[in-house]
Amino acid sequence: MSPPGGQALVVEQLCAGYGSMQVVTDVSLRVDPGQTVALVGRNGAGKTTTVNALAGLRYGRASGRIRLGDRDLSGLPAARVVAAGLALVPAGHRVFSTLSVAENLRLGAFCDRRRMGPAELGRRLERAVELFPVLGRYAGRPAGVLSGGEQQMAAIGQALMSQPEVLVLDEPTSGLAPAVIESILAALDALAGAGMGVLFVEQNVERALARSGYCYVLDGGRVVLSGPSAELAAGEEVAAVVSGMGPAPGPS
């Protein structure tokens, strides 16, 4: 499932939080077309706050600049962010449990409903099922009866129905069996291979570095370390920061 165009996501000095509490400060990052980027950090480091802010989900004051190509997403509400080409898969295998799998997928194309006819909707559904065949087998079942891994596949498929240029995922492998984790990561590899930018939050440092091309490490709401994943994997700094067993380096 390839995106309609290839544009880089560029985030500059993002600050965001909840009410009057600022959680992330001056976070800058970049996701290029066809690139898989990992975002790691200990619990409470600001990972979820960061990706929610990128997706237009803000619960307090936010500042900084978020651009997707020549489109400025800063301050846009979530629906307009999706329409502009960025889709978020939140943590927690979130689906509409009483709706069928097919209905959950169709909801993902809601922002494009005025521009899309039945044929295009059908093509998008086919591409989602091609990526995750189980969604086709269980299309008529309520999404709430699926396993956790199947619900996560449905949530990813739903996000892909908007044909994003950048897909952002918050802990997409959390709580899943190893075989399901591999299926989901393989799907993300395929999406990046087709030109989509992928940014994912991951608690497992080894997995994050092995399945990404670039990695950002958050600590205390700031990017304290970043670089090509292969280079970071050769050292111990990332694991030390995430485990809390070592001092955080200065921003890189």
BAROBA-149572 format. One record per residue (C-alpha): residue in one letter; x, y, z; residue number from 1. Coordinates in nm, 3 decimals. Example, Ala and Ser with C-alpha at 12.3 -4.5 7.8 and 13.67 -1.06 7.14 Angstrom:
// residues 2
<res = a&u = 1.230&v = -0.450&w = 0.780&n = 1>
<res = s&u = 1.367&v = -0.106&w = 0.714&n = 2>
END
This chain:
// residues 252
<res = m&u = 0.000&v = 0.000&w = 0.000&n = 1>
<res = s&u = 0.201&v = 0.294&w = -0.126&n = 2>
<res = p&u = 0.135&v = 0.655&w = -0.025&n = 3>
<res = p&u = 0.007&v = 0.906&w = -0.283&n = 4>
<res = g&u = 0.332&v = 1.104&w = -0.267&n = 5>
<res = g&u = 0.667&v = 1.110&w = -0.099&n = 6>
<res = q&u = 0.703&v = 1.392&w = 0.154&n = 7>
<res = a&u = 0.922&v = 1.416&w = 0.463&n = 8>
<res = l&u = 0.775&v = 1.475&w = 0.808&n = 9>
<res = v&u = 0.982&v = 1.744&w = 0.979&n = 10>
<res = v&u = 0.920&v = 1.836&w = 1.343&n = 11>
<res = e&u = 1.097&v = 2.138&w = 1.489&n = 12>
<res = q&u = 1.109&v = 2.234&w = 1.858&n = 13>
<res = l&u = 0.782&v = 2.066&w = 1.950&n = 14>
<res = c&u = 0.654&v = 2.144&w = 2.300&n = 15>
<res = a&u = 0.338&v = 1.978&w = 2.427&n = 16>
<res = g&u = 0.169&v = 1.852&w = 2.741&n = 17>
<res = y&u = -0.155&v = 1.830&w = 2.938&n = 18>
<res = g&u = -0.328&v = 2.139&w = 3.069&n = 19>
<res = s&u = -0.061&v = 2.362&w = 3.218&n = 20>
<res = m&u = 0.190&v = 2.075&w = 3.249&n = 21>
<res = q&u = 0.452&v = 2.064&w = 2.975&n = 22>
<res = v&u = 0.569&v = 1.708&w = 2.905&n = 23>
<res = v&u = 0.790&v = 1.739&w = 2.597&n = 24>
<res = t&u = 1.023&v = 2.028&w = 2.521&n = 25>
<res = d&u = 1.196&v = 2.126&w = 2.197&n = 26>
<res = v&u = 1.156&v = 1.785&w = 2.033&n = 27>
<res = s&u = 1.284&v = 1.785&w = 1.676&n = 28>
<res = l&u = 1.279&v = 1.483&w = 1.447&n = 29>
<res = r&u = 1.249&v = 1.383&w = 1.084&n = 30>
<res = v&u = 1.093&v = 1.092&w = 0.893&n = 31>
<res = d&u = 1.176&v = 1.065&w = 0.524&n = 32>
<res = p&u = 0.971&v = 0.875&w = 0.265&n = 33>
<res = g&u = 1.050&v = 0.506&w = 0.280&n = 34>
<res = q&u = 1.225&v = 0.542&w = 0.617&n = 35>
<res = t&u = 1.139&v = 0.357&w = 0.937&n = 36>
<res = v&u = 1.216&v = 0.560&w = 1.249&n = 37>
<res = a&u = 1.195&v = 0.438&w = 1.608&n = 38>
<res = l&u = 1.114&v = 0.652&w = 1.911&n = 39>
<res = v&u = 1.226&v = 0.500&w = 2.241&n = 40>
<res = g&u = 1.254&v = 0.604&w = 2.604&n = 41>
<res = r&u = 1.167&v = 0.495&w = 2.955&n = 42>
<res = n&u = 0.809&v = 0.513&w = 3.082&n = 43>
<res = g&u = 0.705&v = 0.876&w = 3.121&n = 44>
<res = a&u = 0.971&v = 1.006&w = 2.882&n = 45>
<res = g&u = 0.710&v = 1.175&w = 2.660&n = 46>
<res = k&u = 0.679&v = 0.931&w = 2.371&n = 47>
<res = t&u = 0.299&v = 0.912&w = 2.364&n = 48>
<res = t&u = 0.265&v = 1.287&w = 2.419&n = 49>
<res = t&u = 0.494&v = 1.344&w = 2.121&n = 50>
<res = v&u = 0.308&v = 1.121&w = 1.877&n = 51>
<res = n&u = -0.032&v = 1.247&w = 1.996&n = 52>
<res = a&u = 0.081&v = 1.605&w = 1.931&n = 53>
<res = l&u = 0.199&v = 1.510&w = 1.583&n = 54>
<res = a&u = -0.146&v = 1.367&w = 1.512&n = 55>
<res = g&u = -0.330&v = 1.678&w = 1.627&n = 56>
<res = l&u = -0.437&v = 1.537&w = 1.964&n = 57>
<res = r&u = -0.347&v = 1.815&w = 2.206&n = 58>
<res = y&u = -0.457&v = 1.841&w = 2.566&n = 59>
<res = g&u = -0.276&v = 2.158&w = 2.662&n = 60>
<res = r&u = -0.059&v = 2.433&w = 2.518&n = 61>
<res = a&u = 0.157&v = 2.323&w = 2.225&n = 62>
<res = s&u = 0.415&v = 2.502&w = 2.017&n = 63>
<res = g&u = 0.677&v = 2.427&w = 1.756&n = 64>
<res = r&u = 0.639&v = 2.340&w = 1.391&n = 65>
<res = i&u = 0.517&v = 2.022&w = 1.225&n = 66>
<res = r&u = 0.551&v = 2.000&w = 0.847&n = 67>
<res = l&u = 0.470&v = 1.728&w = 0.597&n = 68>
<res = g&u = 0.638&v = 1.839&w = 0.279&n = 69>
<res = d&u = 0.515&v = 2.191&w = 0.214&n = 70>
<res = r&u = 0.207&v = 2.146&w = 0.436&n = 71>
<res = d&u = 0.215&v = 2.300&w = 0.782&n = 72>
<res = l&u = 0.031&v = 2.072&w = 1.026&n = 73>
<res = s&u = 0.108&v = 2.284&w = 1.333&n = 74>
<res = g&u = -0.209&v = 2.344&w = 1.534&n = 75>
<res = l&u = -0.438&v = 2.153&w = 1.298&n = 76>
<res = p&u = -0.712&v = 1.934&w = 1.448&n = 77>
<res = a&u = -0.678&v = 1.558&w = 1.413&n = 78>
<res = a&u = -0.915&v = 1.519&w = 1.117&n = 79>
<res = r&u = -0.722&v = 1.774&w = 0.912&n = 80>
<res = v&u = -0.391&v = 1.611&w = 1.003&n = 81>
<res = v&u = -0.523&v = 1.281&w = 0.869&n = 82>
<res = a&u = -0.648&v = 1.450&w = 0.553&n = 83>
<res = a&u = -0.305&v = 1.609&w = 0.507&n = 84>
<res = g&u = -0.133&v = 1.270&w = 0.507&n = 85>
<res = l&u = -0.040&v = 1.166&w = 0.863&n = 86>
<res = a&u = -0.222&v = 0.885&w = 1.042&n = 87>
<res = l&u = -0.176&v = 0.763&w = 1.401&n = 88>
<res = v&u = -0.235&v = 0.414&w = 1.535&n = 89>
<res = p&u = -0.277&v = 0.474&w = 1.912&n = 90>
<res = a&u = -0.154&v = 0.230&w = 2.173&n = 91>
<res = g&u = -0.390&v = -0.036&w = 2.303&n = 92>
<res = h&u = -0.528&v = -0.219&w = 1.996&n = 93>
<res = r&u = -0.810&v = 0.034&w = 1.969&n = 94>
<res = v&u = -1.104&v = -0.072&w = 1.753&n = 95>
<res = f&u = -1.479&v = -0.014&w = 1.757&n = 96>
<res = s&u = -1.562&v = -0.345&w = 1.919&n = 97>
<res = t&u = -1.930&v = -0.368&w = 1.821&n = 98>
<res = l&u = -1.867&v = -0.282&w = 1.456&n = 99>
<res = s&u = -1.751&v = -0.541&w = 1.206&n = 100>
<res = v&u = -1.392&v = -0.555&w = 1.090&n = 101>
<res = a&u = -1.500&v = -0.424&w = 0.749&n = 102>
<res = e&u = -1.688&v = -0.134&w = 0.910&n = 103>
<res = n&u = -1.382&v = -0.048&w = 1.120&n = 104>
<res = l&u = -1.172&v = -0.035&w = 0.804&n = 105>
<res = r&u = -1.420&v = 0.180&w = 0.616&n = 106>
<res = l&u = -1.422&v = 0.433&w = 0.901&n = 107>
<res = g&u = -1.052&v = 0.488&w = 0.831&n = 108>
<res = a&u = -1.143&v = 0.646&w = 0.498&n = 109>
<res = f&u = -1.394&v = 0.887&w = 0.653&n = 110>
<res = c&u = -1.186&v = 1.199&w = 0.586&n = 111>
<res = d&u = -1.177&v = 1.112&w = 0.214&n = 112>
<res = r&u = -1.544&v = 1.020&w = 0.184&n = 113>
<res = r&u = -1.640&v = 1.321&w = -0.030&n = 114>
<res = r&u = -1.366&v = 1.253&w = -0.286&n = 115>
<res = m&u = -1.388&v = 0.877&w = -0.301&n = 116>
<res = g&u = -1.629&v = 0.655&w = -0.490&n = 117>
<res = p&u = -1.712&v = 0.290&w = -0.418&n = 118>
<res = a&u = -1.442&v = 0.164&w = -0.655&n = 119>
<res = e&u = -1.164&v = 0.349&w = -0.474&n = 120>
<res = l&u = -1.299&v = 0.241&w = -0.136&n = 121>
<res = g&u = -1.292&v = -0.118&w = -0.260&n = 122>
<res = r&u = -0.933&v = -0.084&w = -0.377&n = 123>
<res = r&u = -0.825&v = 0.048&w = -0.038&n = 124>
<res = l&u = -1.001&v = -0.236&w = 0.141&n = 125>
<res = e&u = -0.828&v = -0.486&w = -0.087&n = 126>
<res = r&u = -0.488&v = -0.336&w = -0.009&n = 127>
<res = a&u = -0.552&v = -0.354&w = 0.366&n = 128>
<res = v&u = -0.655&v = -0.718&w = 0.336&n = 129>
<res = e&u = -0.354&v = -0.792&w = 0.119&n = 130>
<res = l&u = -0.130&v = -0.662&w = 0.397&n = 131>
<res = f&u = -0.323&v = -0.848&w = 0.671&n = 132>
<res = p&u = -0.519&v = -1.140&w = 0.517&n = 133>
<res = v&u = -0.689&v = -1.218&w = 0.849&n = 134>
<res = l&u = -0.893&v = -0.899&w = 0.808&n = 135>
<res = g&u = -1.051&v = -1.046&w = 0.496&n = 136>
<res = r&u = -1.131&v = -1.377&w = 0.664&n = 137>
<res = y&u = -1.300&v = -1.204&w = 0.956&n = 138>
<res = a&u = -1.445&v = -0.906&w = 0.769&n = 139>
<res = g&u = -1.800&v = -0.968&w = 0.891&n = 140>
<res = r&u = -1.714&v = -1.040&w = 1.253&n = 141>
<res = p&u = -1.739&v = -0.782&w = 1.532&n = 142>
<res = a&u = -1.390&v = -0.647&w = 1.587&n = 143>
<res = g&u = -1.427&v = -0.699&w = 1.961&n = 144>
<res = v&u = -1.415&v = -1.079&w = 1.926&n = 145>
<res = l&u = -1.075&v = -1.078&w = 1.756&n = 146>
<res = s&u = -0.755&v = -1.157&w = 1.940&n = 147>
<res = g&u = -0.536&v = -0.869&w = 2.055&n = 148>
<res = g&u = -0.302&v = -0.918&w = 1.762&n = 149>
<res = e&u = -0.588&v = -0.927&w = 1.513&n = 150>
<res = q&u = -0.735&v = -0.612&w = 1.664&n = 151>
<res = q&u = -0.399&v = -0.441&w = 1.623&n = 152>
<res = m&u = -0.393&v = -0.543&w = 1.257&n = 153>
<res = a&u = -0.743&v = -0.400&w = 1.218&n = 154>
<res = a&u = -0.632&v = -0.074&w = 1.384&n = 155>
<res = i&u = -0.336&v = -0.047&w = 1.147&n = 156>
<res = g&u = -0.554&v = -0.134&w = 0.849&n = 157>
<res = q&u = -0.801&v = 0.135&w = 0.953&n = 158>
<res = a&u = -0.523&v = 0.397&w = 0.965&n = 159>
<res = l&u = -0.399&v = 0.291&w = 0.623&n = 160>
<res = m&u = -0.741&v = 0.348&w = 0.467&n = 161>
<res = s&u = -0.666&v = 0.722&w = 0.457&n = 162>
<res = q&u = -0.358&v = 0.645&w = 0.243&n = 163>
<res = p&u = -0.115&v = 0.834&w = 0.468&n = 164>
<res = e&u = 0.227&v = 0.946&w = 0.357&n = 165>
<res = v&u = 0.349&v = 0.897&w = 0.714&n = 166>
<res = l&u = 0.217&v = 0.629&w = 0.949&n = 167>
<res = v&u = 0.278&v = 0.684&w = 1.322&n = 168>
<res = l&u = 0.229&v = 0.395&w = 1.564&n = 169>
<res = d&u = 0.236&v = 0.404&w = 1.944&n = 170>
<res = e&u = 0.373&v = 0.074&w = 2.077&n = 171>
<res = p&u = 0.226&v = -0.142&w = 1.798&n = 172>
<res = t&u = 0.381&v = -0.464&w = 1.937&n = 173>
<res = s&u = 0.291&v = -0.423&w = 2.305&n = 174>
<res = g&u = 0.148&v = -0.734&w = 2.466&n = 175>
<res = l&u = 0.148&v = -0.943&w = 2.148&n = 176>
<res = a&u = 0.279&v = -1.293&w = 2.082&n = 177>
<res = p&u = 0.616&v = -1.318&w = 1.904&n = 178>
<res = a&u = 0.465&v = -1.451&w = 1.579&n = 179>
<res = v&u = 0.215&v = -1.165&w = 1.567&n = 180>
<res = i&u = 0.487&v = -0.911&w = 1.643&n = 181>
<res = e&u = 0.688&v = -1.041&w = 1.349&n = 182>
<res = s&u = 0.383&v = -1.017&w = 1.118&n = 183>
<res = i&u = 0.321&v = -0.657&w = 1.217&n = 184>
<res = l&u = 0.686&v = -0.555&w = 1.184&n = 185>
<res = a&u = 0.705&v = -0.727&w = 0.846&n = 186>
<res = a&u = 0.402&v = -0.525&w = 0.736&n = 187>
<res = l&u = 0.572&v = -0.203&w = 0.848&n = 188>
<res = d&u = 0.882&v = -0.306&w = 0.652&n = 189>
<res = a&u = 0.664&v = -0.356&w = 0.345&n = 190>
<res = l&u = 0.499&v = -0.016&w = 0.385&n = 191>
<res = a&u = 0.835&v = 0.156&w = 0.415&n = 192>
<res = g&u = 0.959&v = -0.041&w = 0.116&n = 193>
<res = a&u = 0.667&v = 0.101&w = -0.084&n = 194>
<res = g&u = 0.770&v = 0.457&w = 0.006&n = 195>
<res = m&u = 0.571&v = 0.533&w = 0.320&n = 196>
<res = g&u = 0.739&v = 0.703&w = 0.614&n = 197>
<res = v&u = 0.695&v = 0.502&w = 0.936&n = 198>
<res = l&u = 0.750&v = 0.634&w = 1.290&n = 199>
<res = f&u = 0.691&v = 0.389&w = 1.573&n = 200>
<res = v&u = 0.719&v = 0.397&w = 1.951&n = 201>
<res = e&u = 0.876&v = 0.083&w = 2.092&n = 202>
<res = q&u = 0.963&v = -0.020&w = 2.447&n = 203>
<res = n&u = 1.194&v = -0.304&w = 2.344&n = 204>
<res = v&u = 1.520&v = -0.128&w = 2.260&n = 205>
<res = e&u = 1.677&v = -0.423&w = 2.081&n = 206>
<res = r&u = 1.371&v = -0.466&w = 1.861&n = 207>
<res = a&u = 1.347&v = -0.093&w = 1.793&n = 208>
<res = l&u = 1.706&v = -0.067&w = 1.676&n = 209>
<res = a&u = 1.689&v = -0.387&w = 1.471&n = 210>
<res = r&u = 1.374&v = -0.284&w = 1.281&n = 211>
<res = s&u = 1.443&v = 0.084&w = 1.212&n = 212>
<res = g&u = 1.687&v = 0.286&w = 1.010&n = 213>
<res = y&u = 1.706&v = 0.577&w = 1.251&n = 214>
<res = c&u = 1.623&v = 0.617&w = 1.620&n = 215>
<res = y&u = 1.542&v = 0.901&w = 1.857&n = 216>
<res = v&u = 1.576&v = 0.854&w = 2.233&n = 217>
<res = l&u = 1.360&v = 1.063&w = 2.465&n = 218>
<res = d&u = 1.435&v = 1.128&w = 2.830&n = 219>
<res = g&u = 1.265&v = 1.385&w = 3.046&n = 220>
<res = g&u = 1.063&v = 1.506&w = 2.748&n = 221>
<res = r&u = 1.367&v = 1.585&w = 2.534&n = 222>
<res = v&u = 1.560&v = 1.412&w = 2.259&n = 223>
<res = v&u = 1.883&v = 1.318&w = 2.434&n = 224>
<res = l&u = 2.026&v = 1.085&w = 2.172&n = 225>
<res = s&u = 1.965&v = 1.015&w = 1.805&n = 226>
<res = g&u = 2.137&v = 0.855&w = 1.510&n = 227>
<res = p&u = 2.134&v = 0.567&w = 1.262&n = 228>
<res = s&u = 1.998&v = 0.263&w = 1.442&n = 229>
<res = a&u = 2.289&v = 0.040&w = 1.343&n = 230>
<res = e&u = 2.534&v = 0.282&w = 1.499&n = 231>
<res = l&u = 2.332&v = 0.318&w = 1.819&n = 232>
<res = a&u = 2.297&v = -0.061&w = 1.844&n = 233>
<res = a&u = 2.676&v = -0.092&w = 1.854&n = 234>
<res = g&u = 2.690&v = 0.101&w = 2.183&n = 235>
<res = e&u = 2.519&v = 0.084&w = 2.520&n = 236>
<res = e&u = 2.393&v = 0.440&w = 2.561&n = 237>
<res = v&u = 2.037&v = 0.376&w = 2.441&n = 238>
<res = a&u = 1.981&v = 0.084&w = 2.676&n = 239>
<res = a&u = 2.131&v = 0.282&w = 2.963&n = 240>
<res = v&u = 1.895&v = 0.576&w = 2.910&n = 241>
<res = v&u = 1.584&v = 0.363&w = 2.866&n = 242>
<res = s&u = 1.662&v = 0.148&w = 3.168&n = 243>
<res = g&u = 1.747&v = 0.447&w = 3.383&n = 244>
<res = m&u = 2.078&v = 0.285&w = 3.472&n = 245>
<res = g&u = 2.296&v = 0.552&w = 3.319&n = 246>
<res = p&u = 2.305&v = 0.930&w = 3.275&n = 247>
<res = a&u = 2.133&v = 1.076&w = 2.974&n = 248>
<res = p&u = 2.374&v = 1.228&w = 2.724&n = 249>
<res = g&u = 2.323&v = 1.579&w = 2.599&n = 250>
<res = p&u = 2.088&v = 1.635&w = 2.304&n = 251>
<res = s&u = 2.226&v = 1.515&w = 1.970&n = 252>
END
